[in-house]
Amino acid sequence: MPKFILLSLMLLVSALANADTLDKLARKYKKYDGVVYAASIDEVEKLGNQYSAKVVVKNEGKEHDGIEELIAKMREAGVKDMRMLQLQECSAEVRTRFARDVLEAVPRGYESFMRMGDDEQFFSIYLNKRKGSMKVLILYAKDDNSGFVEIDSDNKKLNSLFNF
């Protein structure tokens, strides 16, 4: 019985540590000027309103302006939740540190799907497939922009895009 309790505790601690890797990264970098962080799809929508973001949504051959419509389309497409961290106007030193840290922050359960670039500048997609749903993690580091976006979706169409 004590072994079972110890094993359960170890699994719980491991799961909590794993779930927190992107949160730790967000806490570390959101304190810098020029960093934008949203912990949910609702916060992403509020940020768009707050910063008067100009987003062009292409749908059925038509273009529509606005983050609200983009979020609505994402929800219609089966996106349950998302979070993002974006380093927009940070120093090169902060972006370089972020590029190193973000690759170490990929939570367990994610598999690399695609990577372009080198250790300093890159665009990477990681997938976490679960029965009936999928999480997509996009990491990017470029000269003028770095960050991550994590999307949680239950859409079978999205899932089928990543199954070959």
C-alpha positions in Angstrom: 0.0 0.0 0.0 2.7 2.6 0.8 4.4 1.9 -2.6 1.1 2.7 -4.3 0.8 6.0 -2.4 4.4 6.9 -3.2 3.9 6.0 -6.9 0.7 8.1 -7.0 2.4 11.0 -5.4 5.3 10.8 -7.9 2.9 10.7 -10.9 1.0 13.7 -9.5 4.2 15.8 -9.0 5.4 14.8 -12.5 2.1 15.8 -14.0 2.0 19.1 -12.2 5.6 19.9 -13.2 4.9 19.0 -16.8 1.8 21.1 -17.0 3.6 24.1 -15.6 6.5 24.4 -18.1 4.8 26.9 -20.5 3.4 28.7 -17.4 6.9 29.1 -16.0 8.1 30.4 -19.3 5.2 32.9 -19.4 5.9 34.1 -15.9 9.6 34.6 -16.7 9.1 36.6 -19.8 5.8 38.5 -19.4 7.5 41.0 -17.0 9.5 42.5 -19.9 8.4 45.5 -21.8 7.0 44.6 -25.2 5.7 41.2 -24.1 2.1 40.3 -24.6 0.6 37.2 -22.8 -2.9 35.7 -22.9 -3.7 32.6 -20.8 -7.0 31.8 -22.6 -8.9 32.4 -25.8 -11.0 35.0 -24.1 -7.9 36.9 -23.1 -6.6 36.7 -26.6 -9.8 38.3 -27.8 -9.5 41.1 -25.1 -5.9 41.7 -26.2 -7.1 42.3 -29.7 -9.6 44.9 -28.5 -7.0 46.5 -26.1 -4.3 46.8 -28.8 -6.7 47.5 -31.7 -5.1 44.6 -33.5 -5.7 44.6 -37.2 -6.4 41.0 -38.2 -7.7 40.0 -41.6 -9.8 36.9 -41.7 -10.2 35.2 -45.1 -13.3 33.1 -45.3 -15.0 31.8 -48.4 -13.1 34.3 -50.6 -14.1 37.3 -48.4 -11.9 39.3 -46.1 -13.1 40.5 -42.8 -11.3 42.8 -40.3 -11.3 42.1 -36.6 -10.0 39.8 -33.9 -13.6 39.0 -32.8 -14.4 37.4 -36.1 -11.1 35.4 -36.0 -11.9 34.1 -32.5 -15.5 33.3 -33.5 -14.2 31.3 -36.5 -11.7 29.5 -34.3 -14.4 28.5 -31.9 -16.6 27.3 -34.8 -13.7 25.3 -36.0 -13.5 23.4 -32.7 -10.8 25.4 -30.9 -11.6 24.9 -27.2 -8.9 27.1 -25.8 -5.6 28.7 -26.5 -2.8 30.7 -24.9 -0.1 32.8 -26.3 3.0 34.7 -25.4 4.5 37.2 -27.9 7.7 39.1 -27.6 7.1 42.1 -29.9 9.5 44.8 -29.1 12.0 43.2 -26.7 15.8 43.6 -26.8 17.8 41.1 -28.9 19.3 39.7 -25.6 15.8 38.9 -24.3 14.8 37.2 -27.6 18.0 35.2 -27.6 17.4 33.9 -24.0 13.8 33.2 -25.0 14.9 31.1 -28.0 17.0 28.9 -25.7 14.3 28.7 -23.0 11.3 28.0 -25.2 12.8 24.8 -26.7 13.3 23.4 -23.1 9.7 24.3 -22.3 8.0 21.8 -24.6 5.7 19.8 -22.3 5.8 16.0 -22.2 3.4 14.4 -24.6 4.2 16.7 -27.4 5.9 15.3 -30.5 7.8 17.4 -33.1 5.8 17.8 -36.3 7.8 20.4 -38.2 10.8 22.6 -37.6 12.3 25.2 -39.8 15.4 27.3 -39.1 18.4 27.0 -36.7 18.9 27.4 -33.0 18.7 31.2 -33.1 15.8 31.7 -35.5 13.1 29.0 -36.0 9.5 28.1 -36.4 8.4 24.7 -34.8 5.1 22.9 -34.5 4.6 20.2 -31.8 1.5 18.0 -31.5 -0.1 16.3 -28.5 -2.7 13.9 -29.9 -5.4 12.5 -27.5 -8.5 10.5 -28.2 -10.9 12.9 -30.0 -8.8 16.0 -29.5 -5.4 17.6 -30.2 -3.2 20.3 -28.8 -1.0 22.2 -31.3 2.0 24.1 -29.9 3.7 26.6 -32.2 7.0 28.0 -31.1 8.8 30.7 -33.0 11.9 33.0 -32.6 12.8 35.5 -35.3 14.8 38.7 -35.3 11.8 40.9 -34.5 9.3 38.5 -33.1 9.3 35.5 -30.8 6.7 33.6 -28.8 4.5 30.6 -28.5 0.8 29.7 -29.2 -0.8 26.7 -27.8 -4.2 25.7 -29.3 -6.5 23.0 -27.8 -8.9 21.6 -30.3 -11.5 18.9 -30.6 -12.0 19.3 -34.3 -11.7 16.2 -36.4 -10.8 18.3 -39.4 -7.8 19.8 -37.6 -6.8 16.4 -36.3 -6.9 15.0 -39.8 -4.6 17.7 -41.1 -1.8 16.2 -38.9 -2.4 12.5 -39.6 -0.6 11.2 -42.6 
